[in-house]
Amino acid sequence: MKAIGDFLRHFRHQRQWTRTVVAAVPEDRFDWAPAADAFSCGELVRHLMQSEIFWSRLLVKAAAGEAFDPFGLDGSAEERMRRFRASNLGSSRDARYGDSFAACLERWSEIQERTEAELAKLPDAALYEVEPEHPLTTLRAPLWQMLLVMIEHEAHHRGQLTAYLKMLGVEQRAAAIAT
Protein backbone atom coordinates (compact mmCIF):
# COMPACT_ATOMS: atom_id res chain seq x y z
CA MET A 1 0.00 0.00 0.00
CA LYS A 2 1.58 3.24 -1.13
CA ALA A 3 -1.02 5.79 -0.06
CA ILE A 4 -4.26 6.06 1.84
CA GLY A 5 -6.02 6.55 -1.50
CA ASP A 6 -4.93 3.04 -2.52
CA PHE A 7 -6.55 1.65 0.61
CA LEU A 8 -9.77 3.62 0.08
CA ARG A 9 -10.16 2.21 -3.46
CA HIS A 10 -9.71 -1.30 -2.08
CA PHE A 11 -12.11 -0.55 0.79
CA ARG A 12 -14.83 0.66 -1.62
CA HIS A 13 -14.44 -2.46 -3.76
CA GLN A 14 -14.72 -4.75 -0.74
CA ARG A 15 -17.70 -2.81 0.60
CA GLN A 16 -19.56 -3.06 -2.69
CA TRP A 17 -19.05 -6.80 -2.58
CA THR A 18 -20.41 -6.93 0.99
CA ARG A 19 -23.41 -4.74 0.09
CA THR A 20 -24.23 -7.10 -2.80
CA VAL A 21 -24.26 -10.08 -0.44
CA VAL A 22 -26.37 -8.22 2.16
CA ALA A 23 -28.87 -7.19 -0.53
CA ALA A 24 -29.25 -10.86 -1.53
CA VAL A 25 -30.61 -11.84 1.90
CA PRO A 26 -34.42 -11.93 1.90
CA GLU A 27 -35.88 -9.29 4.24
CA ASP A 28 -37.91 -11.95 6.05
CA ARG A 29 -34.64 -13.56 7.17
CA PHE A 30 -33.38 -10.47 9.04
CA ASP A 31 -33.87 -12.15 12.42
CA TRP A 32 -32.87 -15.67 11.32
CA ALA A 33 -29.83 -17.20 13.01
CA PRO A 34 -28.40 -20.70 12.59
CA ALA A 35 -28.04 -21.11 16.37
CA ALA A 36 -29.20 -19.39 19.55
CA ASP A 37 -25.69 -18.12 20.34
CA ALA A 38 -24.97 -16.84 16.81
CA PHE A 39 -25.60 -13.54 15.10
CA SER A 40 -28.81 -13.39 13.13
CA CYS A 41 -28.45 -12.22 9.54
CA GLY A 42 -29.45 -8.70 10.54
CA GLU A 43 -27.28 -8.71 13.67
CA LEU A 44 -24.32 -9.70 11.53
CA VAL A 45 -24.87 -6.64 9.34
CA ARG A 46 -25.25 -4.39 12.39
CA HIS A 47 -22.06 -5.91 13.83
CA LEU A 48 -20.19 -4.95 10.67
CA MET A 49 -21.52 -1.40 10.92
CA GLN A 50 -20.51 -1.09 14.57
CA SER A 51 -17.13 -2.65 13.83
CA GLU A 52 -16.46 -0.10 11.12
CA ILE A 53 -17.14 2.72 13.57
CA PHE A 54 -14.77 1.09 16.06
CA TRP A 55 -12.00 0.50 13.51
CA SER A 56 -12.24 4.03 12.14
CA ARG A 57 -11.91 5.52 15.63
CA LEU A 58 -9.09 3.17 16.59
CA LEU A 59 -7.03 3.98 13.52
CA VAL A 60 -7.67 7.73 13.46
CA LYS A 61 -6.85 8.05 17.16
CA ALA A 62 -3.71 5.96 16.72
CA ALA A 63 -2.56 8.28 13.92
CA ALA A 64 -3.09 11.17 16.36
CA GLY A 65 -0.93 9.40 18.96
CA GLU A 66 -3.87 8.37 21.16
CA ALA A 67 -4.98 4.97 22.41
CA PHE A 68 -8.59 3.88 21.97
CA ASP A 69 -10.19 1.23 24.17
CA PRO A 70 -13.96 1.50 24.48
CA PHE A 71 -14.15 -1.98 26.06
CA GLY A 72 -12.00 -1.54 29.18
CA LEU A 73 -11.37 -5.25 29.60
CA ASP A 74 -8.26 -6.66 31.26
CA GLY A 75 -6.59 -10.03 31.05
CA SER A 76 -5.13 -11.91 28.12
CA ALA A 77 -6.46 -11.39 24.60
CA GLU A 78 -8.27 -14.72 24.87
CA GLU A 79 -9.90 -13.72 28.18
CA ARG A 80 -10.92 -10.33 26.77
CA MET A 81 -12.48 -11.86 23.68
CA ARG A 82 -14.35 -14.45 25.75
CA ARG A 83 -15.79 -11.75 28.03
CA PHE A 84 -16.57 -9.49 25.07
CA ARG A 85 -18.64 -12.10 23.19
CA ALA A 86 -21.94 -11.63 25.09
CA SER A 87 -21.87 -7.83 24.89
CA ASN A 88 -20.86 -8.06 21.24
CA LEU A 89 -23.90 -10.18 20.45
CA GLY A 90 -26.10 -7.93 22.57
CA SER A 91 -24.97 -4.68 20.98
CA SER A 92 -25.71 -6.08 17.52
CA ARG A 93 -29.39 -6.03 18.47
CA ASP A 94 -29.38 -2.20 18.53
CA ALA A 95 -32.11 -1.24 16.05
CA ARG A 96 -30.75 2.30 15.64
CA TYR A 97 -28.53 0.82 12.95
CA GLY A 98 -31.60 -0.45 11.12
CA ASP A 99 -34.38 -2.96 11.52
CA SER A 100 -34.25 -4.27 7.96
CA PHE A 101 -31.52 -4.91 5.42
CA ALA A 102 -32.66 -1.90 3.38
CA ALA A 103 -32.50 0.36 6.45
CA CYS A 104 -29.10 -1.02 7.45
CA LEU A 105 -27.70 -0.49 3.96
CA GLU A 106 -28.93 3.10 3.97
CA ARG A 107 -27.47 3.83 7.41
CA TRP A 108 -24.26 2.02 6.50
CA SER A 109 -23.75 4.36 3.55
CA GLU A 110 -23.64 7.27 6.02
CA ILE A 111 -21.16 5.40 8.22
CA GLN A 112 -18.98 4.57 5.23
CA GLU A 113 -18.94 8.21 4.10
CA ARG A 114 -17.72 9.27 7.56
CA THR A 115 -15.15 6.48 7.64
CA GLU A 116 -13.77 7.42 4.24
CA ALA A 117 -13.67 11.12 5.12
CA GLU A 118 -11.79 10.44 8.36
CA LEU A 119 -9.34 7.97 6.84
CA ALA A 120 -8.69 10.24 3.84
CA LYS A 121 -7.27 12.82 6.28
CA LEU A 122 -4.55 10.43 7.45
CA PRO A 123 -1.09 11.34 6.15
CA ASP A 124 0.47 8.67 3.97
CA ALA A 125 3.52 8.57 6.26
CA ALA A 126 1.26 7.35 9.10
CA LEU A 127 0.71 4.12 7.18
CA TYR A 128 4.25 3.10 8.06
CA GLU A 129 5.08 5.19 11.12
CA VAL A 130 2.02 4.46 13.31
CA GLU A 131 1.36 1.11 15.02
CA PRO A 132 -2.15 0.88 16.47
CA GLU A 133 -2.94 -1.79 19.03
CA HIS A 134 -6.31 -3.53 18.99
CA PRO A 135 -7.57 -3.39 22.60
CA LEU A 136 -9.20 -6.83 22.55
CA THR A 137 -6.84 -8.95 20.50
CA THR A 138 -3.71 -6.98 21.49
CA LEU A 139 -2.66 -7.20 17.84
CA ARG A 140 -0.17 -4.43 17.14
CA ALA A 141 0.94 -3.69 13.58
CA PRO A 142 1.68 -0.82 11.22
CA LEU A 143 -1.37 1.24 10.29
CA TRP A 144 -1.41 -0.05 6.71
CA GLN A 145 -1.61 -3.60 8.02
CA MET A 146 -4.36 -2.73 10.52
CA LEU A 147 -6.39 -1.16 7.68
CA LEU A 148 -6.19 -4.51 5.92
CA VAL A 149 -7.19 -6.33 9.12
CA MET A 150 -10.27 -4.09 9.20
CA ILE A 151 -11.17 -5.30 5.70
CA GLU A 152 -10.33 -8.90 6.60
CA HIS A 153 -12.82 -8.68 9.46
CA GLU A 154 -15.51 -7.56 7.02
CA ALA A 155 -14.54 -10.30 4.54
CA HIS A 156 -14.74 -12.90 7.33
CA HIS A 157 -18.30 -11.88 8.20
CA ARG A 158 -19.25 -11.52 4.53
CA GLY A 159 -18.24 -15.17 4.19
CA GLN A 160 -20.32 -16.00 7.26
CA LEU A 161 -23.34 -14.29 5.70
CA THR A 162 -22.70 -16.19 2.46
CA ALA A 163 -22.75 -19.44 4.45
CA TYR A 164 -26.06 -18.35 6.02
CA LEU A 165 -27.45 -17.83 2.51
CA LYS A 166 -26.44 -21.38 1.61
CA MET A 167 -28.20 -22.71 4.74
CA LEU A 168 -31.30 -20.73 3.78
CA GLY A 169 -31.24 -22.09 0.24
CA VAL A 170 -30.77 -18.65 -1.29
CA GLU A 171 -29.07 -18.91 -4.66
CA GLN A 172 -25.81 -17.00 -4.87
CA ARG A 173 -25.75 -14.49 -7.70
CA ALA A 174 -22.67 -14.25 -9.86
CA ALA A 175 -22.50 -10.52 -9.13
CA ALA A 176 -22.10 -11.26 -5.41
CA ILE A 177 -19.18 -13.56 -6.12
CA ALA A 178 -17.37 -11.81 -8.97
CA THR A 179 -17.64 -8.18 -7.93
C-alpha positions in Angstrom: 0.0 0.0 0.0 1.6 3.2 -1.1 -1.0 5.8 -0.1 -4.3 6.1 1.8 -6.0 6.6 -1.5 -4.9 3.0 -2.5 -6.5 1.7 0.6 -9.8 3.6 0.1 -10.2 2.2 -3.5 -9.7 -1.3 -2.1 -12.1 -0.6 0.8 -14.8 0.7 -1.6 -14.4 -2.5 -3.8 -14.7 -4.8 -0.7 -17.7 -2.8 0.6 -19.6 -3.1 -2.7 -19.1 -6.8 -2.6 -20.4 -6.9 1.0 -23.4 -4.7 0.1 -24.2 -7.1 -2.8 -24.3 -10.1 -0.4 -26.4 -8.2 2.2 -28.9 -7.2 -0.5 -29.2 -10.9 -1.5 -30.6 -11.8 1.9 -34.4 -11.9 1.9 -35.9 -9.3 4.2 -37.9 -11.9 6.1 -34.6 -13.6 7.2 -33.4 -10.5 9.0 -33.9 -12.2 12.4 -32.9 -15.7 11.3 -29.8 -17.2 13.0 -28.4 -20.7 12.6 -28.0 -21.1 16.4 -29.2 -19.4 19.5 -25.7 -18.1 20.3 -25.0 -16.8 16.8 -25.6 -13.5 15.1 -28.8 -13.4 13.1 -28.4 -12.2 9.5 -29.4 -8.7 10.5 -27.3 -8.7 13.7 -24.3 -9.7 11.5 -24.9 -6.6 9.3 -25.2 -4.4 12.4 -22.1 -5.9 13.8 -20.2 -5.0 10.7 -21.5 -1.4 10.9 -20.5 -1.1 14.6 -17.1 -2.6 13.8 -16.5 -0.1 11.1 -17.1 2.7 13.6 -14.8 1.1 16.1 -12.0 0.5 13.5 -12.2 4.0 12.1 -11.9 5.5 15.6 -9.1 3.2 16.6 -7.0 4.0 13.5 -7.7 7.7 13.5 -6.8 8.1 17.2 -3.7 6.0 16.7 -2.6 8.3 13.9 -3.1 11.2 16.4 -0.9 9.4 19.0 -3.9 8.4 21.2 -5.0 5.0 22.4 -8.6 3.9 22.0 -10.2 1.2 24.2 -14.0 1.5 24.5 -14.1 -2.0 26.1 -12.0 -1.5 29.2 -11.4 -5.3 29.6 -8.3 -6.7 31.3 -6.6 -10.0 31.1 -5.1 -11.9 28.1 -6.5 -11.4 24.6 -8.3 -14.7 24.9 -9.9 -13.7 28.2 -10.9 -10.3 26.8 -12.5 -11.9 23.7 -14.4 -14.5 25.8 -15.8 -11.7 28.0 -16.6 -9.5 25.1 -18.6 -12.1 23.2 -21.9 -11.6 25.1 -21.9 -7.8 24.9 -20.9 -8.1 21.2 -23.9 -10.2 20.4 -26.1 -7.9 22.6 -25.0 -4.7 21.0 -25.7 -6.1 17.5 -29.4 -6.0 18.5 -29.4 -2.2 18.5 -32.1 -1.2 16.1 -30.8 2.3 15.6 -28.5 0.8 12.9 -31.6 -0.5 11.1 -34.4 -3.0 11.5 -34.3 -4.3 8.0 -31.5 -4.9 5.4 -32.7 -1.9 3.4 -32.5 0.4 6.5 -29.1 -1.0 7.5 -27.7 -0.5 4.0 -28.9 3.1 4.0 -27.5 3.8 7.4 -24.3 2.0 6.5 -23.7 4.4 3.5 -23.6 7.3 6.0 -21.2 5.4 8.2 -19.0 4.6 5.2 -18.9 8.2 4.1 -17.7 9.3 7.6 -15.1 6.5 7.6 -13.8 7.4 4.2 -13.7 11.1 5.1 -11.8 10.4 8.4 -9.3 8.0 6.8 -8.7 10.2 3.8 -7.3 12.8 6.3 -4.5 10.4 7.5 -1.1 11.3 6.2 0.5 8.7 4.0 3.5 8.6 6.3 1.3 7.3 9.1 0.7 4.1 7.2 4.3 3.1 8.1 5.1 5.2 11.1 2.0 4.5 13.3 1.4 1.1 15.0 -2.2 0.9 16.5 -2.9 -1.8 19.0 -6.3 -3.5 19.0 -7.6 -3.4 22.6 -9.2 -6.8 22.6 -6.8 -9.0 20.5 -3.7 -7.0 21.5 -2.7 -7.2 17.8 -0.2 -4.4 17.1 0.9 -3.7 13.6 1.7 -0.8 11.2 -1.4 1.2 10.3 -1.4 0.0 6.7 -1.6 -3.6 8.0 -4.4 -2.7 10.5 -6.4 -1.2 7.7 -6.2 -4.5 5.9 -7.2 -6.3 9.1 -10.3 -4.1 9.2 -11.2 -5.3 5.7 -10.3 -8.9 6.6 -12.8 -8.7 9.5 -15.5 -7.6 7.0 -14.5 -10.3 4.5 -14.7 -12.9 7.3 -18.3 -11.9 8.2 -19.3 -11.5 4.5 -18.2 -15.2 4.2 -20.3 -16.0 7.3 -23.3 -14.3 5.7 -22.7 -16.2 2.5 -22.7 -19.4 4.5 -26.1 -18.4 6.0 -27.4 -17.8 2.5 -26.4 -21.4 1.6 -28.2 -22.7 4.7 -31.3 -20.7 3.8 -31.2 -22.1 0.2 -30.8 -18.7 -1.3 -29.1 -18.9 -4.7 -25.8 -17.0 -4.9 -25.8 -14.5 -7.7 -22.7 -14.3 -9.9 -22.5 -10.5 -9.1 -22.1 -11.3 -5.4 -19.2 -13.6 -6.1 -17.4 -11.8 -9.0 -17.6 -8.2 -7.9 
